[in-house]
């Protein structure tokens, strides 16, 4: 599962409203032992990943930029 955490926004931007699984290409540079392959994720997990990208990851990036520009991580 840790390999799937490295899916990028373009890879995870497929519609996830349909039930079933979504197929993603996992490049060798992100996979263990450089083993590129197709990965199948449940649509519910794709929805959770998109929510993470939209909310949590955006907040982490904002905080990182604030620290980089002001030297303070305070909200």
NUMAR-658686 format. One record per residue: chain; z negated, y, x negated of N, C-alpha, C, O in turn. Coordinates in nm, 3 decimals, always signed. Each point is the difference from the previous one (the first is absolute). Layout:
# residues N
pt ch=A | nZ=Z | nY=Y | nX=X | caZ=Z | caY=Y | caX=X | cZ=Z | cY=Y | cX=X | oZ=Z | oY=Y | oX=X
...
***
This chain:
# residues 75
pt ch=A | nZ=+0.000 | nY=-0.119 | nX=-0.081 | caZ=+0.000 | caY=+0.119 | caX=+0.081 | cZ=+0.000 | cY=+0.126 | cX=-0.085 | oZ=+0.053 | oY=+0.102 | oX=+0.043
pt ch=A | nZ=-0.110 | nY=-0.106 | nX=-0.161 | caZ=-0.005 | caY=+0.120 | caX=-0.083 | cZ=+0.140 | cY=+0.048 | cX=-0.037 | oZ=+0.021 | oY=+0.120 | oX=-0.016
pt ch=A | nZ=+0.073 | nY=-0.211 | nX=+0.002 | caZ=+0.136 | caY=+0.041 | caX=-0.032 | cZ=+0.060 | cY=+0.082 | cX=+0.114 | oZ=+0.071 | oY=+0.098 | oX=-0.025
pt ch=A | nZ=-0.096 | nY=-0.136 | nX=+0.148 | caZ=+0.054 | caY=+0.071 | caX=+0.115 | cZ=-0.056 | cY=+0.141 | cX=+0.010 | oZ=+0.060 | oY=+0.086 | oX=+0.064
pt ch=A | nZ=-0.174 | nY=-0.062 | nX=-0.125 | caZ=-0.060 | caY=+0.134 | caX=+0.004 | cZ=+0.086 | cY=+0.100 | cX=-0.076 | oZ=-0.020 | oY=+0.120 | oX=+0.014
pt ch=A | nZ=+0.113 | nY=-0.167 | nX=-0.094 | caZ=+0.084 | caY=+0.088 | caX=-0.079 | cZ=+0.130 | cY=+0.036 | cX=+0.071 | oZ=+0.087 | oY=+0.062 | oX=-0.061
pt ch=A | nZ=-0.073 | nY=-0.098 | nX=+0.187 | caZ=+0.120 | caY=+0.039 | caX=+0.074 | cZ=+0.010 | cY=+0.152 | cX=+0.003 | oZ=-0.100 | oY=+0.069 | oX=+0.019
pt ch=A | nZ=+0.218 | nY=-0.019 | nX=-0.036 | caZ=+0.018 | caY=+0.145 | caX=+0.000 | cZ=+0.037 | cY=+0.048 | cX=+0.140 | oZ=+0.030 | oY=-0.080 | oX=+0.088
pt ch=A | nZ=-0.033 | nY=+0.210 | nX=-0.069 | caZ=+0.029 | caY=+0.057 | caX=+0.131 | cZ=+0.136 | cY=-0.044 | cX=+0.053 | oZ=+0.008 | oY=-0.042 | oX=+0.115
pt ch=A | nZ=+0.101 | nY=+0.050 | nX=-0.195 | caZ=+0.129 | caY=-0.046 | caX=+0.055 | cZ=-0.002 | cY=-0.146 | cX=+0.041 | oZ=+0.065 | oY=-0.038 | oX=+0.098
pt ch=A | nZ=-0.139 | nY=-0.045 | nX=-0.171 | caZ=-0.006 | caY=-0.142 | caX=+0.033 | cZ=-0.078 | cY=-0.023 | cX=+0.129 | oZ=+0.031 | oY=-0.093 | oX=+0.074
pt ch=A | nZ=-0.131 | nY=+0.175 | nX=-0.047 | caZ=-0.085 | caY=-0.022 | caX=+0.116 | cZ=+0.040 | cY=+0.084 | cX=+0.119 | oZ=-0.070 | oY=+0.001 | oX=+0.101
pt ch=A | nZ=+0.181 | nY=+0.071 | nX=-0.109 | caZ=+0.035 | caY=+0.090 | caX=+0.108 | cZ=+0.083 | cY=-0.066 | cX=+0.109 | oZ=+0.052 | oY=+0.068 | oX=+0.088
pt ch=A | nZ=-0.038 | nY=-0.199 | nX=-0.093 | caZ=+0.072 | caY=-0.069 | caX=+0.107 | cZ=-0.080 | cY=+0.006 | cX=+0.129 | oZ=-0.123 | oY=+0.003 | oX=-0.003
pt ch=A | nZ=+0.192 | nY=-0.001 | nX=+0.117 | caZ=-0.074 | caY=+0.004 | caX=+0.128 | cZ=-0.094 | cY=-0.119 | cX=+0.012 | oZ=+0.035 | oY=-0.111 | oX=-0.039
pt ch=A | nZ=-0.152 | nY=+0.134 | nX=+0.092 | caZ=-0.098 | caY=-0.108 | caX=+0.011 | cZ=-0.046 | cY=-0.017 | cX=+0.144 | oZ=-0.109 | oY=-0.054 | oX=+0.024
pt ch=A | nZ=+0.188 | nY=+0.099 | nX=+0.072 | caZ=-0.041 | caY=-0.013 | caX=+0.140 | cZ=+0.033 | cY=-0.137 | cX=+0.055 | oZ=-0.059 | oY=-0.042 | oX=+0.101
pt ch=A | nZ=+0.150 | nY=-0.029 | nX=-0.164 | caZ=+0.035 | caY=-0.134 | caX=+0.048 | cZ=-0.099 | cY=-0.102 | cX=-0.055 | oZ=-0.047 | oY=+0.015 | oX=-0.112
pt ch=A | nZ=+0.016 | nY=-0.118 | nX=+0.190 | caZ=-0.090 | caY=-0.104 | caX=-0.051 | cZ=+0.070 | cY=-0.083 | cX=-0.106 | oZ=+0.123 | oY=+0.007 | oX=-0.015
pt ch=A | nZ=-0.199 | nY=-0.083 | nX=-0.058 | caZ=+0.057 | caY=-0.088 | caX=-0.101 | cZ=-0.026 | cY=+0.051 | cX=-0.140 | oZ=-0.098 | oY=+0.070 | oX=-0.026
pt ch=A | nZ=+0.187 | nY=-0.106 | nX=-0.063 | caZ=-0.016 | caY=+0.031 | caX=-0.142 | cZ=+0.110 | cY=+0.094 | cX=-0.047 | oZ=+0.111 | oY=-0.001 | oX=+0.053
pt ch=A | nZ=-0.143 | nY=+0.080 | nX=-0.154 | caZ=+0.097 | caY=+0.088 | caX=-0.064 | cZ=+0.021 | cY=-0.051 | cX=-0.141 | oZ=-0.096 | oY=-0.038 | oX=-0.068
pt ch=A | nZ=+0.219 | nY=+0.036 | nX=+0.024 | caZ=+0.034 | caY=-0.051 | caX=-0.132 | cZ=+0.015 | cY=+0.118 | cX=-0.097 | oZ=+0.068 | oY=+0.098 | oX=+0.031
pt ch=A | nZ=-0.132 | nY=-0.109 | nX=-0.148 | caZ=+0.007 | caY=+0.102 | caX=-0.103 | cZ=+0.036 | cY=-0.066 | cX=-0.132 | oZ=-0.042 | oY=-0.112 | oX=-0.028
pt ch=A | nZ=+0.120 | nY=+0.183 | nX=-0.052 | caZ=+0.032 | caY=-0.048 | caX=-0.133 | cZ=-0.108 | cY=+0.046 | cX=-0.095 | oZ=-0.028 | oY=+0.119 | oX=-0.008
pt ch=A | nZ=-0.033 | nY=-0.210 | nX=-0.064 | caZ=-0.102 | caY=+0.031 | caX=-0.099 | cZ=+0.066 | cY=-0.010 | cX=-0.137 | oZ=+0.027 | oY=-0.110 | oX=-0.049
pt ch=A | nZ=-0.001 | nY=+0.226 | nX=-0.015 | caZ=+0.067 | caY=-0.002 | caX=-0.131 | cZ=-0.085 | cY=-0.070 | cX=-0.106 | oZ=-0.123 | oY=-0.003 | oX=+0.009
pt ch=A | nZ=+0.189 | nY=-0.051 | nX=-0.107 | caZ=-0.069 | caY=-0.072 | caX=-0.107 | cZ=-0.102 | cY=+0.085 | cX=-0.074 | oZ=-0.102 | oY=-0.052 | oX=-0.045
pt ch=A | nZ=+0.127 | nY=+0.182 | nX=+0.031 | caZ=-0.094 | caY=+0.085 | caX=-0.072 | cZ=-0.132 | cY=+0.016 | cX=+0.074 | oZ=-0.099 | oY=+0.042 | oX=-0.060
pt ch=A | nZ=+0.096 | nY=-0.075 | nX=+0.190 | caZ=-0.123 | caY=+0.011 | caX=+0.078 | cZ=-0.063 | cY=-0.136 | cX=+0.026 | oZ=-0.115 | oY=-0.008 | oX=+0.045
pt ch=A | nZ=+0.186 | nY=-0.098 | nX=-0.072 | caZ=-0.046 | caY=-0.134 | caX=+0.033 | cZ=-0.063 | cY=-0.069 | cX=-0.121 | oZ=+0.032 | oY=+0.033 | oX=-0.115
pt ch=A | nZ=-0.119 | nY=-0.126 | nX=+0.141 | caZ=-0.059 | caY=-0.079 | caX=-0.108 | cZ=+0.108 | cY=-0.078 | cX=-0.072 | oZ=+0.092 | oY=-0.054 | oX=+0.062
pt ch=A | nZ=-0.103 | nY=+0.048 | nX=-0.192 | caZ=+0.092 | caY=-0.076 | caX=-0.085 | cZ=+0.145 | cY=+0.042 | cX=+0.019 | oZ=+0.092 | oY=-0.079 | oX=-0.021
pt ch=A | nZ=-0.071 | nY=+0.206 | nX=+0.060 | caZ=+0.134 | caY=+0.057 | caX=+0.020 | cZ=+0.082 | cY=-0.088 | cX=+0.093 | oZ=+0.119 | oY=-0.023 | oX=-0.024
pt ch=A | nZ=-0.181 | nY=-0.027 | nX=+0.129 | caZ=+0.063 | caY=-0.091 | caX=+0.093 | cZ=+0.043 | cY=+0.075 | cX=+0.127 | oZ=-0.070 | oY=-0.002 | oX=+0.101
pt ch=A | nZ=+0.186 | nY=+0.068 | nX=-0.107 | caZ=+0.051 | caY=+0.074 | caX=+0.115 | cZ=+0.027 | cY=-0.098 | cX=+0.115 | oZ=+0.044 | oY=-0.113 | oX=-0.022
pt ch=A | nZ=-0.073 | nY=+0.158 | nX=+0.144 | caZ=+0.019 | caY=-0.089 | caX=+0.115 | cZ=-0.013 | cY=+0.078 | cX=+0.130 | oZ=-0.045 | oY=+0.114 | oX=+0.001
pt ch=A | nZ=+0.086 | nY=-0.178 | nX=+0.107 | caZ=-0.021 | caY=+0.057 | caX=+0.133 | cZ=-0.143 | cY=-0.029 | cX=+0.044 | oZ=-0.052 | oY=-0.109 | oX=-0.023
pt ch=A | nZ=-0.010 | nY=+0.207 | nX=+0.088 | caZ=-0.136 | caY=-0.014 | caX=+0.052 | cZ=+0.007 | cY=+0.027 | cX=+0.149 | oZ=+0.066 | oY=+0.094 | oX=+0.044
pt ch=A | nZ=-0.133 | nY=-0.176 | nX=+0.034 | caZ=-0.003 | caY=+0.018 | caX=+0.145 | cZ=-0.138 | cY=+0.045 | cX=+0.041 | oZ=-0.099 | oY=-0.067 | oX=-0.028
pt ch=A | nZ=+0.093 | nY=+0.181 | nX=+0.095 | caZ=-0.128 | caY=+0.055 | caX=+0.046 | cZ=-0.001 | cY=+0.008 | cX=+0.151 | oZ=+0.102 | oY=+0.033 | oX=+0.061
pt ch=A | nZ=-0.217 | nY=-0.061 | nX=+0.002 | caZ=-0.010 | caY=+0.016 | caX=+0.144 | cZ=+0.021 | cY=+0.147 | cX=+0.037 | oZ=-0.042 | oY=+0.089 | oX=-0.073
pt ch=A | nZ=+0.105 | nY=-0.065 | nX=+0.188 | caZ=+0.026 | caY=+0.137 | caX=+0.045 | cZ=-0.129 | cY=+0.080 | cX=+0.010 | oZ=+0.001 | oY=+0.120 | oX=-0.027
pt ch=A | nZ=-0.112 | nY=-0.184 | nX=+0.063 | caZ=-0.127 | caY=+0.072 | caX=+0.010 | cZ=-0.045 | cY=+0.052 | cX=-0.136 | oZ=-0.058 | oY=+0.109 | oX=-0.009
pt ch=A | nZ=+0.085 | nY=-0.184 | nX=-0.097 | caZ=-0.036 | caY=+0.044 | caX=-0.134 | cZ=+0.089 | cY=+0.115 | cX=-0.046 | oZ=-0.046 | oY=+0.090 | oX=-0.071
pt ch=A | nZ=+0.172 | nY=-0.093 | nX=+0.111 | caZ=+0.091 | caY=+0.110 | caX=-0.032 | cZ=-0.050 | cY=+0.128 | cX=+0.067 | oZ=+0.002 | oY=+0.106 | oX=-0.062
pt ch=A | nZ=-0.046 | nY=-0.115 | nX=+0.187 | caZ=-0.054 | caY=+0.117 | caX=+0.070 | cZ=-0.122 | cY=+0.055 | cX=-0.072 | oZ=-0.014 | oY=+0.121 | oX=-0.015
pt ch=A | nZ=-0.076 | nY=-0.210 | nX=-0.030 | caZ=-0.119 | caY=+0.044 | caX=-0.073 | cZ=+0.038 | cY=+0.067 | cX=-0.132 | oZ=-0.061 | oY=+0.101 | oX=-0.037
pt ch=A | nZ=+0.160 | nY=-0.154 | nX=-0.032 | caZ=+0.043 | caY=+0.060 | caX=-0.126 | cZ=+0.060 | cY=+0.138 | cX=+0.023 | oZ=-0.025 | oY=+0.092 | oX=-0.079
pt ch=A | nZ=+0.103 | nY=-0.076 | nX=+0.184 | caZ=+0.058 | caY=+0.131 | caX=+0.031 | cZ=-0.109 | cY=+0.100 | cX=+0.035 | oZ=+0.009 | oY=+0.117 | oX=-0.038
pt ch=A | nZ=-0.111 | nY=-0.160 | nX=+0.110 | caZ=-0.113 | caY=+0.087 | caX=+0.033 | cZ=-0.073 | cY=+0.042 | cX=-0.128 | oZ=-0.038 | oY=+0.116 | oX=-0.016
pt ch=A | nZ=+0.018 | nY=-0.211 | nX=-0.075 | caZ=-0.064 | caY=+0.031 | caX=-0.128 | cZ=+0.082 | cY=+0.105 | cX=-0.076 | oZ=-0.056 | oY=+0.096 | oX=-0.052
pt ch=A | nZ=+0.188 | nY=-0.115 | nX=+0.046 | caZ=+0.086 | caY=+0.094 | caX=-0.073 | cZ=-0.009 | cY=+0.138 | cX=+0.063 | oZ=-0.006 | oY=+0.100 | oX=-0.071
pt ch=A | nZ=+0.007 | nY=-0.094 | nX=+0.204 | caZ=+0.001 | caY=+0.129 | caX=+0.069 | cZ=-0.133 | cY=+0.073 | cX=-0.011 | oZ=-0.002 | oY=+0.123 | oX=-0.006
pt ch=A | nZ=-0.110 | nY=-0.195 | nX=+0.002 | caZ=-0.131 | caY=+0.065 | caX=+0.006 | cZ=-0.075 | cY=-0.010 | cX=-0.132 | oZ=-0.022 | oY=+0.101 | oX=-0.067
pt ch=A | nZ=-0.017 | nY=-0.221 | nX=+0.028 | caZ=-0.087 | caY=-0.018 | caX=-0.116 | cZ=+0.068 | cY=+0.038 | cX=-0.131 | oZ=-0.057 | oY=+0.074 | oX=-0.081
pt ch=A | nZ=+0.177 | nY=-0.125 | nX=+0.059 | caZ=+0.067 | caY=+0.029 | caX=-0.127 | cZ=+0.028 | cY=+0.149 | cX=-0.012 | oZ=-0.013 | oY=+0.057 | oX=-0.109
pt ch=A | nZ=+0.052 | nY=+0.008 | nX=+0.219 | caZ=+0.025 | caY=+0.145 | caX=-0.002 | cZ=-0.125 | cY=+0.076 | cX=-0.041 | oZ=+0.009 | oY=+0.098 | oX=-0.075
pt ch=A | nZ=-0.125 | nY=-0.141 | nX=+0.123 | caZ=-0.125 | caY=+0.067 | caX=-0.035 | cZ=-0.032 | cY=-0.019 | cX=-0.149 | oZ=-0.045 | oY=+0.093 | oX=-0.066
pt ch=A | nZ=+0.067 | nY=-0.212 | nX=+0.014 | caZ=-0.025 | caY=-0.026 | caX=-0.141 | cZ=+0.091 | cY=+0.088 | cX=-0.087 | oZ=-0.043 | oY=+0.054 | oX=-0.101
pt ch=A | nZ=+0.168 | nY=-0.041 | nX=+0.142 | caZ=+0.093 | caY=+0.084 | caX=-0.076 | cZ=-0.045 | cY=+0.146 | cX=+0.005 | oZ=+0.003 | oY=+0.068 | oX=-0.103
pt ch=A | nZ=-0.045 | nY=-0.020 | nX=+0.219 | caZ=-0.049 | caY=+0.139 | caX=+0.012 | cZ=-0.119 | cY=+0.023 | cX=-0.092 | oZ=-0.007 | oY=+0.102 | oX=-0.069
pt ch=A | nZ=-0.086 | nY=-0.196 | nX=+0.067 | caZ=-0.117 | caY=+0.014 | caX=-0.087 | cZ=+0.039 | cY=+0.000 | cX=-0.147 | oZ=-0.051 | oY=+0.078 | oX=-0.080
pt ch=A | nZ=+0.143 | nY=-0.166 | nX=+0.045 | caZ=+0.046 | caY=-0.006 | caX=-0.138 | cZ=+0.067 | cY=+0.129 | cX=-0.044 | oZ=-0.021 | oY=+0.048 | oX=-0.111
pt ch=A | nZ=+0.102 | nY=+0.009 | nX=+0.199 | caZ=+0.065 | caY=+0.127 | caX=-0.032 | cZ=-0.102 | cY=+0.111 | cX=-0.014 | oZ=+0.013 | oY=+0.087 | oX=-0.086
pt ch=A | nZ=-0.116 | nY=-0.088 | nX=+0.171 | caZ=-0.103 | caY=+0.102 | caX=-0.007 | cZ=-0.076 | cY=-0.010 | cX=-0.132 | oZ=-0.029 | oY=+0.102 | oX=-0.063
pt ch=A | nZ=-0.003 | nY=-0.222 | nX=+0.022 | caZ=-0.070 | caY=-0.019 | caX=-0.128 | cZ=+0.091 | cY=+0.045 | cX=-0.115 | oZ=-0.046 | oY=+0.064 | oX=-0.095
pt ch=A | nZ=+0.172 | nY=-0.098 | nX=+0.103 | caZ=+0.094 | caY=+0.035 | caX=-0.107 | cZ=+0.017 | cY=+0.152 | cX=-0.013 | oZ=+0.018 | oY=+0.051 | oX=-0.110
pt ch=A | nZ=-0.023 | nY=+0.020 | nX=+0.222 | caZ=+0.026 | caY=+0.143 | caX=-0.005 | cZ=-0.127 | cY=+0.083 | cX=-0.013 | oZ=+0.003 | oY=+0.108 | oX=-0.060
pt ch=A | nZ=-0.115 | nY=-0.156 | nX=+0.114 | caZ=-0.122 | caY=+0.082 | caX=-0.003 | cZ=-0.108 | cY=-0.061 | cX=-0.089 | oZ=-0.094 | oY=+0.069 | oX=-0.039
pt ch=A | nZ=+0.106 | nY=-0.197 | nX=+0.008 | caZ=-0.102 | caY=-0.065 | caX=-0.080 | cZ=-0.121 | cY=-0.043 | cX=+0.081 | oZ=-0.099 | oY=-0.047 | oX=-0.056
pt ch=A | nZ=+0.107 | nY=+0.064 | nX=+0.188 | caZ=-0.111 | caY=-0.037 | caX=+0.088 | cZ=+0.049 | cY=-0.096 | cX=+0.107 | oZ=+0.102 | oY=+0.024 | oX=+0.064
pt ch=A | nZ=-0.175 | nY=-0.132 | nX=-0.045 | caZ=+0.034 | caY=-0.094 | caX=+0.104 | cZ=-0.071 | cY=+0.024 | cX=+0.131 | oZ=+0.015 | oY=-0.078 | oX=+0.093
pt ch=A | nZ=-0.093 | nY=+0.187 | nX=-0.085 | caZ=-0.074 | caY=+0.031 | caX=+0.122 | cZ=+0.094 | cY=+0.032 | cX=+0.114 | oZ=+0.104 | oY=+0.063 | oX=-0.023
pt ch=A | nZ=-0.137 | nY=-0.105 | nX=+0.146 | caZ=+0.087 | caY=+0.028 | caX=+0.115 | cZ=+0.013 | cY=+0.147 | cX=+0.033 | oZ=+0.070 | oY=+0.037 | oX=+0.094
***
